[in-house]
Amino acid sequence: ASVVPRVLNKVYDAIIKDVNKSAIKKYLVQQALREQPPFLSHFVFRKVRALFGGKLQGIITASAPMRPDVMHFFRIALNIP
């Protein structure tokens, strides 16, 4: 998929806003982003993968640099290189 970073930033901000409403969700997302334990991200980010169709293999961004925190989040959440 190709997308401009602004769209990913908005999706990321909405997800983080929802996650921050619950201490448990926040803790699980933090651990999943640290990949501790490695299988945790598979379960924690199920809904994020489903949001993108569940079979996304990569994302190409253009027109602007992407924030490092957003890039890291989507690399882990979507399990893409």
mmCIF file of the N, C-alpha and C atoms, coordinates in Angstrom:
data_MODEL
# 
_entry.id   MODEL 
# 
loop_
_atom_site.group_PDB 
_atom_site.id 
_atom_site.type_symbol 
_atom_site.label_atom_id 
_atom_site.label_alt_id 
_atom_site.label_comp_id 
_atom_site.label_asym_id 
_atom_site.label_entity_id 
_atom_site.label_seq_id 
_atom_site.pdbx_PDB_ins_code 
_atom_site.Cartn_x 
_atom_site.Cartn_y 
_atom_site.Cartn_z 
_atom_site.occupancy 
_atom_site.B_iso_or_equiv 
_atom_site.pdbx_formal_charge 
_atom_site.auth_seq_id 
_atom_site.auth_comp_id 
_atom_site.auth_asym_id 
_atom_site.auth_atom_id 
_atom_site.pdbx_PDB_model_num 
ATOM 1   N N  . ALA A 1 1  ? 0.846  -1.174  0.000  1.00 0.00 ? 1  ALA A N  1 
ATOM 2   C CA . ALA A 1 1  ? 0.000  0.000   0.000  1.00 0.00 ? 1  ALA A CA 1 
ATOM 3   C C  . ALA A 1 1  ? 0.888  1.233   0.000  1.00 0.00 ? 1  ALA A C  1 
ATOM 4   N N  . SER A 1 2  ? 0.424  2.272   -0.636 1.00 0.00 ? 2  SER A N  1 
ATOM 5   C CA . SER A 1 2  ? 1.149  3.541   -0.585 1.00 0.00 ? 2  SER A CA 1 
ATOM 6   C C  . SER A 1 2  ? 0.240  4.576   0.077  1.00 0.00 ? 2  SER A C  1 
ATOM 7   N N  . VAL A 1 3  ? 0.857  5.434   0.855  1.00 0.00 ? 3  VAL A N  1 
ATOM 8   C CA . VAL A 1 3  ? 0.092  6.394   1.644  1.00 0.00 ? 3  VAL A CA 1 
ATOM 9   C C  . VAL A 1 3  ? 0.999  7.567   2.005  1.00 0.00 ? 3  VAL A C  1 
ATOM 10  N N  . VAL A 1 4  ? 0.393  8.717   2.241  1.00 0.00 ? 4  VAL A N  1 
ATOM 11  C CA . VAL A 1 4  ? 1.182  9.856   2.717  1.00 0.00 ? 4  VAL A CA 1 
ATOM 12  C C  . VAL A 1 4  ? 1.285  9.748   4.240  1.00 0.00 ? 4  VAL A C  1 
ATOM 13  N N  . PRO A 1 5  ? 2.397  10.173  4.808  1.00 0.00 ? 5  PRO A N  1 
ATOM 14  C CA . PRO A 1 5  ? 2.593  10.046  6.255  1.00 0.00 ? 5  PRO A CA 1 
ATOM 15  C C  . PRO A 1 5  ? 1.494  10.700  7.094  1.00 0.00 ? 5  PRO A C  1 
ATOM 16  N N  . ARG A 1 6  ? 0.891  11.747  6.574  1.00 0.00 ? 6  ARG A N  1 
ATOM 17  C CA . ARG A 1 6  ? -0.158 12.439  7.328  1.00 0.00 ? 6  ARG A CA 1 
ATOM 18  C C  . ARG A 1 6  ? -1.315 11.495  7.679  1.00 0.00 ? 6  ARG A C  1 
ATOM 19  N N  . VAL A 1 7  ? -1.674 10.623  6.754  1.00 0.00 ? 7  VAL A N  1 
ATOM 20  C CA . VAL A 1 7  ? -2.753 9.659   7.003  1.00 0.00 ? 7  VAL A CA 1 
ATOM 21  C C  . VAL A 1 7  ? -2.341 8.691   8.109  1.00 0.00 ? 7  VAL A C  1 
ATOM 22  N N  . LEU A 1 8  ? -1.123 8.172   8.021  1.00 0.00 ? 8  LEU A N  1 
ATOM 23  C CA . LEU A 1 8  ? -0.638 7.257   9.060  1.00 0.00 ? 8  LEU A CA 1 
ATOM 24  C C  . LEU A 1 8  ? -0.555 7.957   10.415 1.00 0.00 ? 8  LEU A C  1 
ATOM 25  N N  . ASN A 1 9  ? -0.153 9.230   10.414 1.00 0.00 ? 9  ASN A N  1 
ATOM 26  C CA . ASN A 1 9  ? -0.098 9.989   11.667 1.00 0.00 ? 9  ASN A CA 1 
ATOM 27  C C  . ASN A 1 9  ? -1.479 10.089  12.304 1.00 0.00 ? 9  ASN A C  1 
ATOM 28  N N  . LYS A 1 10 ? -2.500 10.345  11.487 1.00 0.00 ? 10 LYS A N  1 
ATOM 29  C CA . LYS A 1 10 ? -3.863 10.463  12.018 1.00 0.00 ? 10 LYS A CA 1 
ATOM 30  C C  . LYS A 1 10 ? -4.364 9.128   12.567 1.00 0.00 ? 10 LYS A C  1 
ATOM 31  N N  . VAL A 1 11 ? -4.087 8.051   11.857 1.00 0.00 ? 11 VAL A N  1 
ATOM 32  C CA . VAL A 1 11 ? -4.483 6.725   12.331 1.00 0.00 ? 11 VAL A CA 1 
ATOM 33  C C  . VAL A 1 11 ? -3.756 6.416   13.635 1.00 0.00 ? 11 VAL A C  1 
ATOM 34  N N  . TYR A 1 12 ? -2.456 6.666   13.660 1.00 0.00 ? 12 TYR A N  1 
ATOM 35  C CA . TYR A 1 12 ? -1.642 6.431   14.863 1.00 0.00 ? 12 TYR A CA 1 
ATOM 36  C C  . TYR A 1 12 ? -2.182 7.236   16.045 1.00 0.00 ? 12 TYR A C  1 
ATOM 37  N N  . ASP A 1 13 ? -2.435 8.522   15.831 1.00 0.00 ? 13 ASP A N  1 
ATOM 38  C CA . ASP A 1 13 ? -2.927 9.380   16.917 1.00 0.00 ? 13 ASP A CA 1 
ATOM 39  C C  . ASP A 1 13 ? -4.264 8.879   17.460 1.00 0.00 ? 13 ASP A C  1 
ATOM 40  N N  . ALA A 1 14 ? -5.151 8.424   16.581 1.00 0.00 ? 14 ALA A N  1 
ATOM 41  C CA . ALA A 1 14 ? -6.451 7.899   17.016 1.00 0.00 ? 14 ALA A CA 1 
ATOM 42  C C  . ALA A 1 14 ? -6.278 6.616   17.829 1.00 0.00 ? 14 ALA A C  1 
ATOM 43  N N  . ILE A 1 15 ? -5.381 5.751   17.381 1.00 0.00 ? 15 ILE A N  1 
ATOM 44  C CA . ILE A 1 15 ? -5.135 4.498   18.105 1.00 0.00 ? 15 ILE A CA 1 
ATOM 45  C C  . ILE A 1 15 ? -4.548 4.788   19.479 1.00 0.00 ? 15 ILE A C  1 
ATOM 46  N N  . ILE A 1 16 ? -3.551 5.657   19.534 1.00 0.00 ? 16 ILE A N  1 
ATOM 47  C CA . ILE A 1 16 ? -2.900 5.981   20.811 1.00 0.00 ? 16 ILE A CA 1 
ATOM 48  C C  . ILE A 1 16 ? -3.878 6.679   21.759 1.00 0.00 ? 16 ILE A C  1 
ATOM 49  N N  . LYS A 1 17 ? -4.736 7.530   21.222 1.00 0.00 ? 17 LYS A N  1 
ATOM 50  C CA . LYS A 1 17 ? -5.745 8.197   22.058 1.00 0.00 ? 17 LYS A CA 1 
ATOM 51  C C  . LYS A 1 17 ? -6.652 7.162   22.721 1.00 0.00 ? 17 LYS A C  1 
ATOM 52  N N  . ASP A 1 18 ? -7.063 6.155   21.951 1.00 0.00 ? 18 ASP A N  1 
ATOM 53  C CA . ASP A 1 18 ? -7.902 5.089   22.494 1.00 0.00 ? 18 ASP A CA 1 
ATOM 54  C C  . ASP A 1 18 ? -7.133 4.244   23.511 1.00 0.00 ? 18 ASP A C  1 
ATOM 55  N N  . VAL A 1 19 ? -5.894 3.922   23.196 1.00 0.00 ? 19 VAL A N  1 
ATOM 56  C CA . VAL A 1 19 ? -5.061 3.097   24.082 1.00 0.00 ? 19 VAL A CA 1 
ATOM 57  C C  . VAL A 1 19 ? -4.838 3.794   25.419 1.00 0.00 ? 19 VAL A C  1 
ATOM 58  N N  . ASN A 1 20 ? -4.637 5.102   25.394 1.00 0.00 ? 20 ASN A N  1 
ATOM 59  C CA . ASN A 1 20 ? -4.347 5.848   26.621 1.00 0.00 ? 20 ASN A CA 1 
ATOM 60  C C  . ASN A 1 20 ? -5.531 5.939   27.575 1.00 0.00 ? 20 ASN A C  1 
ATOM 61  N N  . LYS A 1 21 ? -6.715 5.531   27.138 1.00 0.00 ? 21 LYS A N  1 
ATOM 62  C CA . LYS A 1 21 ? -7.894 5.543   28.001 1.00 0.00 ? 21 LYS A CA 1 
ATOM 63  C C  . LYS A 1 21 ? -7.860 4.415   29.028 1.00 0.00 ? 21 LYS A C  1 
ATOM 64  N N  . SER A 1 22 ? -7.043 3.410   28.790 1.00 0.00 ? 22 SER A N  1 
ATOM 65  C CA . SER A 1 22 ? -6.984 2.245   29.673 1.00 0.00 ? 22 SER A CA 1 
ATOM 66  C C  . SER A 1 22 ? -5.533 1.944   30.040 1.00 0.00 ? 22 SER A C  1 
ATOM 67  N N  . ALA A 1 23 ? -5.273 1.843   31.330 1.00 0.00 ? 23 ALA A N  1 
ATOM 68  C CA . ALA A 1 23 ? -3.909 1.541   31.790 1.00 0.00 ? 23 ALA A CA 1 
ATOM 69  C C  . ALA A 1 23 ? -3.458 0.167   31.308 1.00 0.00 ? 23 ALA A C  1 
ATOM 70  N N  . ILE A 1 24 ? -4.381 -0.780  31.261 1.00 0.00 ? 24 ILE A N  1 
ATOM 71  C CA . ILE A 1 24 ? -4.031 -2.133  30.810 1.00 0.00 ? 24 ILE A CA 1 
ATOM 72  C C  . ILE A 1 24 ? -3.672 -2.123  29.330 1.00 0.00 ? 24 ILE A C  1 
ATOM 73  N N  . LYS A 1 25 ? -4.498 -1.447  28.515 1.00 0.00 ? 25 LYS A N  1 
ATOM 74  C CA . LYS A 1 25 ? -4.199 -1.358  27.076 1.00 0.00 ? 25 LYS A CA 1 
ATOM 75  C C  . LYS A 1 25 ? -2.846 -0.681  26.854 1.00 0.00 ? 25 LYS A C  1 
ATOM 76  N N  . LYS A 1 26 ? -2.623 0.405   27.596 1.00 0.00 ? 26 LYS A N  1 
ATOM 77  C CA . LYS A 1 26 ? -1.371 1.150   27.450 1.00 0.00 ? 26 LYS A CA 1 
ATOM 78  C C  . LYS A 1 26 ? -0.172 0.262   27.773 1.00 0.00 ? 26 LYS A C  1 
ATOM 79  N N  . TYR A 1 27 ? -0.269 -0.488  28.859 1.00 0.00 ? 27 TYR A N  1 
ATOM 80  C CA . TYR A 1 27 ? 0.818  -1.388  29.249 1.00 0.00 ? 27 TYR A CA 1 
ATOM 81  C C  . TYR A 1 27 ? 1.053  -2.455  28.178 1.00 0.00 ? 27 TYR A C  1 
ATOM 82  N N  . LEU A 1 28 ? -0.020 -3.073  27.695 1.00 0.00 ? 28 LEU A N  1 
ATOM 83  C CA . LEU A 1 28 ? 0.119  -4.125  26.680 1.00 0.00 ? 28 LEU A CA 1 
ATOM 84  C C  . LEU A 1 28 ? 0.728  -3.590  25.387 1.00 0.00 ? 28 LEU A C  1 
ATOM 85  N N  . VAL A 1 29 ? 0.305  -2.408  24.969 1.00 0.00 ? 29 VAL A N  1 
ATOM 86  C CA . VAL A 1 29 ? 0.867  -1.815  23.746 1.00 0.00 ? 29 VAL A CA 1 
ATOM 87  C C  . VAL A 1 29 ? 2.343  -1.496  23.948 1.00 0.00 ? 29 VAL A C  1 
ATOM 88  N N  . GLN A 1 30 ? 2.698  -0.936  25.098 1.00 0.00 ? 30 GLN A N  1 
ATOM 89  C CA . GLN A 1 30 ? 4.111  -0.639  25.368 1.00 0.00 ? 30 GLN A CA 1 
ATOM 90  C C  . GLN A 1 30 ? 4.953  -1.906  25.319 1.00 0.00 ? 30 GLN A C  1 
ATOM 91  N N  . GLN A 1 31 ? 4.470  -2.975  25.926 1.00 0.00 ? 31 GLN A N  1 
ATOM 92  C CA . GLN A 1 31 ? 5.217  -4.232  25.913 1.00 0.00 ? 31 GLN A CA 1 
ATOM 93  C C  . GLN A 1 31 ? 5.297  -4.807  24.503 1.00 0.00 ? 31 GLN A C  1 
ATOM 94  N N  . ALA A 1 32 ? 4.213  -4.726  23.768 1.00 0.00 ? 32 ALA A N  1 
ATOM 95  C CA . ALA A 1 32 ? 4.208  -5.249  22.399 1.00 0.00 ? 32 ALA A CA 1 
ATOM 96  C C  . ALA A 1 32 ? 5.176  -4.468  21.518 1.00 0.00 ? 32 ALA A C  1 
ATOM 97  N N  . LEU A 1 33 ? 5.260  -3.154  21.718 1.00 0.00 ? 33 LEU A N  1 
ATOM 98  C CA . LEU A 1 33 ? 6.187  -2.343  20.921 1.00 0.00 ? 33 LEU A CA 1 
ATOM 99  C C  . LEU A 1 33 ? 7.642  -2.625  21.288 1.00 0.00 ? 33 LEU A C  1 
ATOM 100 N N  . ARG A 1 34 ? 7.864  -3.112  22.502 1.00 0.00 ? 34 ARG A N  1 
ATOM 101 C CA . ARG A 1 34 ? 9.216  -3.529  22.896 1.00 0.00 ? 34 ARG A CA 1 
ATOM 102 C C  . ARG A 1 34 ? 9.486  -4.957  22.456 1.00 0.00 ? 34 ARG A C  1 
ATOM 103 N N  . GLU A 1 35 ? 8.441  -5.595  21.916 1.00 0.00 ? 35 GLU A N  1 
ATOM 104 C CA . GLU A 1 35 ? 8.504  -6.986  21.469 1.00 0.00 ? 35 GLU A CA 1 
ATOM 105 C C  . GLU A 1 35 ? 8.870  -7.919  22.620 1.00 0.00 ? 35 GLU A C  1 
ATOM 106 N N  . GLN A 1 36 ? 8.270  -7.662  23.776 1.00 0.00 ? 36 GLN A N  1 
ATOM 107 C CA . GLN A 1 36 ? 8.497  -8.478  24.967 1.00 0.00 ? 36 GLN A CA 1 
ATOM 108 C C  . GLN A 1 36 ? 7.181  -9.002  25.497 1.00 0.00 ? 36 GLN A C  1 
ATOM 109 N N  . PRO A 1 37 ? 6.836  -10.194 25.452 1.00 0.00 ? 37 PRO A N  1 
ATOM 110 C CA . PRO A 1 37 ? 7.443  -11.275 24.680 1.00 0.00 ? 37 PRO A CA 1 
ATOM 111 C C  . PRO A 1 37 ? 7.098  -11.142 23.198 1.00 0.00 ? 37 PRO A C  1 
ATOM 112 N N  . PRO A 1 38 ? 7.861  -11.776 22.336 1.00 0.00 ? 38 PRO A N  1 
ATOM 113 C CA . PRO A 1 38 ? 7.715  -11.582 20.887 1.00 0.00 ? 38 PRO A CA 1 
ATOM 114 C C  . PRO A 1 38 ? 6.318  -11.853 20.330 1.00 0.00 ? 38 PRO A C  1 
ATOM 115 N N  . PHE A 1 39 ? 5.600  -12.813 20.864 1.00 0.00 ? 39 PHE A N  1 
ATOM 116 C CA . PHE A 1 39 ? 4.282  -13.153 20.324 1.00 0.00 ? 39 PHE A CA 1 
ATOM 117 C C  . PHE A 1 39 ? 3.197  -12.160 20.739 1.00 0.00 ? 39 PHE A C  1 
ATOM 118 N N  . LEU A 1 40 ? 3.475  -11.306 21.709 1.00 0.00 ? 40 LEU A N  1 
ATOM 119 C CA . LEU A 1 40 ? 2.464  -10.397 22.237 1.00 0.00 ? 40 LEU A CA 1 
ATOM 120 C C  . LEU A 1 40 ? 1.921  -9.454  21.173 1.00 0.00 ? 40 LEU A C  1 
ATOM 121 N N  . SER A 1 41 ? 2.780  -8.943  20.307 1.00 0.00 ? 41 SER A N  1 
ATOM 122 C CA . SER A 1 41 ? 2.322  -7.988  19.290 1.00 0.00 ? 41 SER A CA 1 
ATOM 123 C C  . SER A 1 41 ? 1.282  -8.610  18.361 1.00 0.00 ? 41 SER A C  1 
ATOM 124 N N  . HIS A 1 42 ? 1.388  -9.910  18.129 1.00 0.00 ? 42 HIS A N  1 
ATOM 125 C CA . HIS A 1 42 ? 0.414  -10.583 17.266 1.00 0.00 ? 42 HIS A CA 1 
ATOM 126 C C  . HIS A 1 42 ? -1.003 -10.436 17.829 1.00 0.00 ? 42 HIS A C  1 
ATOM 127 N N  . PHE A 1 43 ? -1.149 -10.570 19.136 1.00 0.00 ? 43 PHE A N  1 
ATOM 128 C CA . PHE A 1 43 ? -2.464 -10.484 19.764 1.00 0.00 ? 43 PHE A CA 1 
ATOM 129 C C  . PHE A 1 43 ? -2.898 -9.047  20.021 1.00 0.00 ? 43 PHE A C  1 
ATOM 130 N N  . VAL A 1 44 ? -1.967 -8.215  20.452 1.00 0.00 ? 44 VAL A N  1 
ATOM 131 C CA . VAL A 1 44 ? -2.303 -6.839  20.813 1.00 0.00 ? 44 VAL A CA 1 
ATOM 132 C C  . VAL A 1 44 ? -2.745 -6.030  19.595 1.00 0.00 ? 44 VAL A C  1 
ATOM 133 N N  . PHE A 1 45 ? -2.121 -6.256  18.455 1.00 0.00 ? 45 PHE A N  1 
ATOM 134 C CA . PHE A 1 45 ? -2.392 -5.433  17.278 1.00 0.00 ? 45 PHE A CA 1 
ATOM 135 C C  . PHE A 1 45 ? -3.304 -6.098  16.250 1.00 0.00 ? 45 PHE A C  1 
ATOM 136 N N  . ARG A 1 46 ? -4.092 -7.074  16.673 1.00 0.00 ? 46 ARG A N  1 
ATOM 137 C CA . ARG A 1 46 ? -5.040 -7.749  15.770 1.00 0.00 ? 46 ARG A CA 1 
ATOM 138 C C  . ARG A 1 46 ? -5.964 -6.767  15.072 1.00 0.00 ? 46 ARG A C  1 
ATOM 139 N N  . LYS A 1 47 ? -6.544 -5.837  15.832 1.00 0.00 ? 47 LYS A N  1 
ATOM 140 C CA . LYS A 1 47 ? -7.501 -4.879  15.268 1.00 0.00 ? 47 LYS A CA 1 
ATOM 141 C C  . LYS A 1 47 ? -6.822 -3.915  14.301 1.00 0.00 ? 47 LYS A C  1 
ATOM 142 N N  . VAL A 1 48 ? -5.584 -3.546  14.588 1.00 0.00 ? 48 VAL A N  1 
ATOM 143 C CA . VAL A 1 48 ? -4.854 -2.648  13.686 1.00 0.00 ? 48 VAL A CA 1 
ATOM 144 C C  . VAL A 1 48 ? -4.611 -3.348  12.354 1.00 0.00 ? 48 VAL A C  1 
ATOM 145 N N  . ARG A 1 49 ? -4.184 -4.608  12.402 1.00 0.00 ? 49 ARG A N  1 
ATOM 146 C CA . ARG A 1 49 ? -3.974 -5.360  11.155 1.00 0.00 ? 49 ARG A CA 1 
ATOM 147 C C  . ARG A 1 49 ? -5.284 -5.509  10.392 1.00 0.00 ? 49 ARG A C  1 
ATOM 148 N N  . ALA A 1 50 ? -6.375 -5.762  11.101 1.00 0.00 ? 50 ALA A N  1 
ATOM 149 C CA . ALA A 1 50 ? -7.687 -5.899  10.454 1.00 0.00 ? 50 ALA A CA 1 
ATOM 150 C C  . ALA A 1 50 ? -8.108 -4.585  9.798  1.00 0.00 ? 50 ALA A C  1 
ATOM 151 N N  . LEU A 1 51 ? -7.766 -3.469  10.414 1.00 0.00 ? 51 LEU A N  1 
ATOM 152 C CA . LEU A 1 51 ? -8.083 -2.155  9.862  1.00 0.00 ? 51 LEU A CA 1 
ATOM 153 C C  . LEU A 1 51 ? -7.454 -1.962  8.484  1.00 0.00 ? 51 LEU A C  1 
ATOM 154 N N  . PHE A 1 52 ? -6.292 -2.567  8.283  1.00 0.00 ? 52 PHE A N  1 
ATOM 155 C CA . PHE A 1 52 ? -5.585 -2.464  7.010  1.00 0.00 ? 52 PHE A CA 1 
ATOM 156 C C  . PHE A 1 52 ? -5.809 -3.686  6.120  1.00 0.00 ? 52 PHE A C  1 
ATOM 157 N N  . GLY A 1 53 ? -6.793 -4.496  6.439  1.00 0.00 ? 53 GLY A N  1 
ATOM 158 C CA . GLY A 1 53 ? -7.135 -5.625  5.590  1.00 0.00 ? 53 GLY A CA 1 
ATOM 159 C C  . GLY A 1 53 ? -6.553 -6.952  6.026  1.00 0.00 ? 53 GLY A C  1 
ATOM 160 N N  . GLY A 1 54 ? -5.636 -6.948  6.974  1.00 0.00 ? 54 GLY A N  1 
ATOM 161 C CA . GLY A 1 54 ? -5.100 -8.180  7.525  1.00 0.00 ? 54 GLY A CA 1 
ATOM 162 C C  . GLY A 1 54 ? -4.007 -8.853  6.726  1.00 0.00 ? 54 GLY A C  1 
ATOM 163 N N  . LYS A 1 55 ? -3.770 -8.431  5.501  1.00 0.00 ? 55 LYS A N  1 
ATOM 164 C CA . LYS A 1 55 ? -2.774 -9.114  4.669  1.00 0.00 ? 55 LYS A CA 1 
ATOM 165 C C  . LYS A 1 55 ? -1.726 -8.154  4.103  1.00 0.00 ? 55 LYS A C  1 
ATOM 166 N N  . LEU A 1 56 ? -1.592 -7.020  4.725  1.00 0.00 ? 56 LEU A N  1 
ATOM 167 C CA . LEU A 1 56 ? -0.647 -6.015  4.255  1.00 0.00 ? 56 LEU A CA 1 
ATOM 168 C C  . LEU A 1 56 ? 0.781  -6.520  4.404  1.00 0.00 ? 56 LEU A C  1 
ATOM 169 N N  . GLN A 1 57 ? 1.574  -6.382  3.357  1.00 0.00 ? 57 GLN A N  1 
ATOM 170 C CA . GLN A 1 57 ? 2.957  -6.859  3.390  1.00 0.00 ? 57 GLN A CA 1 
ATOM 171 C C  . GLN A 1 57 ? 3.968  -5.727  3.403  1.00 0.00 ? 57 GLN A C  1 
ATOM 172 N N  . GLY A 1 58 ? 3.519  -4.514  3.174  1.00 0.00 ? 58 GLY A N  1 
ATOM 173 C CA . GLY A 1 58 ? 4.428  -3.385  3.182  1.00 0.00 ? 58 GLY A CA 1 
ATOM 174 C C  . GLY A 1 58 ? 3.682  -2.082  2.986  1.00 0.00 ? 58 GLY A C  1 
ATOM 175 N N  . ILE A 1 59 ? 4.334  -0.987  3.340  1.00 0.00 ? 59 ILE A N  1 
ATOM 176 C CA . ILE A 1 59 ? 3.773  0.349   3.150  1.00 0.00 ? 59 ILE A CA 1 
ATOM 177 C C  . ILE A 1 59 ? 4.850  1.213   2.520  1.00 0.00 ? 59 ILE A C  1 
ATOM 178 N N  . ILE A 1 60 ? 4.465  1.945   1.504  1.00 0.00 ? 60 ILE A N  1 
ATOM 179 C CA . ILE A 1 60 ? 5.358  2.912   0.872  1.00 0.00 ? 60 ILE A CA 1 
ATOM 180 C C  . ILE A 1 60 ? 4.795  4.292   1.173  1.00 0.00 ? 60 ILE A C  1 
ATOM 181 N N  . THR A 1 61 ? 5.640  5.167   1.713  1.00 0.00 ? 61 THR A N  1 
ATOM 182 C CA . THR A 1 61 ? 5.198  6.530   1.987  1.00 0.00 ? 61 THR A CA 1 
ATOM 183 C C  . THR A 1 61 ? 5.931  7.485   1.066  1.00 0.00 ? 61 THR A C  1 
ATOM 184 N N  . ALA A 1 62 ? 5.276  8.601   0.787  1.00 0.00 ? 62 ALA A N  1 
ATOM 185 C CA . ALA A 1 62 ? 5.864  9.598   -0.105 1.00 0.00 ? 62 ALA A CA 1 
ATOM 186 C C  . ALA A 1 62 ? 5.400  10.983  0.319  1.00 0.00 ? 62 ALA A C  1 
ATOM 187 N N  . SER A 1 63 ? 6.077  11.974  -0.167 1.00 0.00 ? 63 SER A N  1 
ATOM 188 C CA . SER A 1 63 ? 5.759  13.394  -0.054 1.00 0.00 ? 63 SER A CA 1 
ATOM 189 C C  . SER A 1 63 ? 6.265  14.066  1.215  1.00 0.00 ? 63 SER A C  1 
ATOM 190 N N  . ALA A 1 64 ? 6.580  13.310  2.248  1.00 0.00 ? 64 ALA A N  1 
ATOM 191 C CA . ALA A 1 64 ? 7.065  13.915  3.491  1.00 0.00 ? 64 ALA A CA 1 
ATOM 192 C C  . ALA A 1 64 ? 7.747  12.843  4.336  1.00 0.00 ? 64 ALA A C  1 
ATOM 193 N N  . PRO A 1 65 ? 8.647  13.255  5.222  1.00 0.00 ? 65 PRO A N  1 
ATOM 194 C CA . PRO A 1 65 ? 9.263  12.271  6.114  1.00 0.00 ? 65 PRO A CA 1 
ATOM 195 C C  . PRO A 1 65 ? 8.236  11.749  7.119  1.00 0.00 ? 65 PRO A C  1 
ATOM 196 N N  . MET A 1 66 ? 8.463  10.548  7.566  1.00 0.00 ? 66 MET A N  1 
ATOM 197 C CA . MET A 1 66 ? 7.560  9.922   8.525  1.00 0.00 ? 66 MET A CA 1 
ATOM 198 C C  . MET A 1 66 ? 8.180  9.987   9.913  1.00 0.00 ? 66 MET A C  1 
ATOM 199 N N  . ARG A 1 67 ? 7.368  10.295  10.915 1.00 0.00 ? 67 ARG A N  1 
ATOM 200 C CA . ARG A 1 67 ? 7.872  10.354  12.290 1.00 0.00 ? 67 ARG A CA 1 
ATOM 201 C C  . ARG A 1 67 ? 8.388  8.984   12.699 1.00 0.00 ? 67 ARG A C  1 
ATOM 202 N N  . PRO A 1 68 ? 9.540  8.925   13.362 1.00 0.00 ? 68 PRO A N  1 
ATOM 203 C CA . PRO A 1 68 ? 10.116 7.635   13.768 1.00 0.00 ? 68 PRO A CA 1 
ATOM 204 C C  . PRO A 1 68 ? 9.203  6.811   14.674 1.00 0.00 ? 68 PRO A C  1 
ATOM 205 N N  . ASP A 1 69 ? 8.488  7.467   15.599 1.00 0.00 ? 69 ASP A N  1 
ATOM 206 C CA . ASP A 1 69 ? 7.603  6.718   16.494 1.00 0.00 ? 69 ASP A CA 1 
ATOM 207 C C  . ASP A 1 69 ? 6.442  6.082   15.739 1.00 0.00 ? 69 ASP A C  1 
ATOM 208 N N  . VAL A 1 70 ? 5.930  6.781   14.737 1.00 0.00 ? 70 VAL A N  1 
ATOM 209 C CA . VAL A 1 70 ? 4.835  6.248   13.918 1.00 0.00 ? 70 VAL A CA 1 
ATOM 210 C C  . VAL A 1 70 ? 5.343  5.088   13.065 1.00 0.00 ? 70 VAL A C  1 
ATOM 211 N N  . MET A 1 71 ? 6.530  5.250   12.496 1.00 0.00 ? 71 MET A N  1 
ATOM 212 C CA . MET A 1 71 ? 7.107  4.186   11.676 1.00 0.00 ? 71 MET A CA 1 
ATOM 213 C C  . MET A 1 71 ? 7.328  2.923   12.517 1.00 0.00 ? 71 MET A C  1 
ATOM 214 N N  . HIS A 1 72 ? 7.888  3.090   13.705 1.00 0.00 ? 72 HIS A N  1 
ATOM 215 C CA . HIS A 1 72 ? 8.133  1.939   14.582 1.00 0.00 ? 72 HIS A CA 1 
ATOM 216 C C  . HIS A 1 72 ? 6.810  1.251   14.946 1.00 0.00 ? 72 HIS A C  1 
ATOM 217 N N  . PHE A 1 73 ? 5.810  2.049   15.286 1.00 0.00 ? 73 PHE A N  1 
ATOM 218 C CA . PHE A 1 73 ? 4.511  1.495   15.657 1.00 0.00 ? 73 PHE A CA 1 
ATOM 219 C C  . PHE A 1 73 ? 3.941  0.628   14.538 1.00 0.00 ? 73 PHE A C  1 
ATOM 220 N N  . PHE A 1 74 ? 3.908  1.145   13.316 1.00 0.00 ? 74 PHE A N  1 
ATOM 221 C CA . PHE A 1 74 ? 3.306  0.390   12.219 1.00 0.00 ? 74 PHE A CA 1 
ATOM 222 C C  . PHE A 1 74 ? 4.160  -0.800  11.796 1.00 0.00 ? 74 PHE A C  1 
ATOM 223 N N  . ARG A 1 75 ? 5.465  -0.696  11.927 1.00 0.00 ? 75 ARG A N  1 
ATOM 224 C CA . ARG A 1 75 ? 6.315  -1.856  11.613 1.00 0.00 ? 75 ARG A CA 1 
ATOM 225 C C  . ARG A 1 75 ? 5.992  -3.019  12.544 1.00 0.00 ? 75 ARG A C  1 
ATOM 226 N N  . ILE A 1 76 ? 5.811  -2.730  13.816 1.00 0.00 ? 76 ILE A N  1 
ATOM 227 C CA . ILE A 1 76 ? 5.495  -3.782  14.782 1.00 0.00 ? 76 ILE A CA 1 
ATOM 228 C C  . ILE A 1 76 ? 4.026  -4.200  14.660 1.00 0.00 ? 76 ILE A C  1 
ATOM 229 N N  . ALA A 1 77 ? 3.130  -3.220  14.634 1.00 0.00 ? 77 ALA A N  1 
ATOM 230 C CA . ALA A 1 77 ? 1.694  -3.516  14.628 1.00 0.00 ? 77 ALA A CA 1 
ATOM 231 C C  . ALA A 1 77 ? 1.264  -4.301  13.391 1.00 0.00 ? 77 ALA A C  1 
ATOM 232 N N  . LEU A 1 78 ? 1.841  -3.962  12.239 1.00 0.00 ? 78 LEU A N  1 
ATOM 233 C CA . LEU A 1 78 ? 1.442  -4.621  10.998 1.00 0.00 ? 78 LEU A CA 1 
ATOM 234 C C  . LEU A 1 78 ? 2.378  -5.754  10.609 1.00 0.00 ? 78 LEU A C  1 
ATOM 235 N N  . ASN A 1 79 ? 3.423  -5.938  11.406 1.00 0.00 ? 79 ASN A N  1 
ATOM 236 C CA . ASN A 1 79 ? 4.397  -7.004  11.154 1.00 0.00 ? 79 ASN A CA 1 
ATOM 237 C C  . ASN A 1 79 ? 4.981  -6.910  9.742  1.00 0.00 ? 79 ASN A C  1 
ATOM 238 N N  . ILE A 1 80 ? 5.475  -5.707  9.432  1.00 0.00 ? 80 ILE A N  1 
ATOM 239 C CA . ILE A 1 80 ? 6.089  -5.480  8.121  1.00 0.00 ? 80 ILE A CA 1 
ATOM 240 C C  . ILE A 1 80 ? 7.523  -5.005  8.312  1.00 0.00 ? 80 ILE A C  1 
ATOM 241 N N  . PRO A 1 81 ? 8.381  -5.281  7.345  1.00 0.00 ? 81 PRO A N  1 
ATOM 242 C CA . PRO A 1 81 ? 9.790  -4.852  7.467  1.00 0.00 ? 81 PRO A CA 1 
ATOM 243 C C  . PRO A 1 81 ? 9.959  -3.345  7.366  1.00 0.00 ? 81 PRO A C  1 
# 
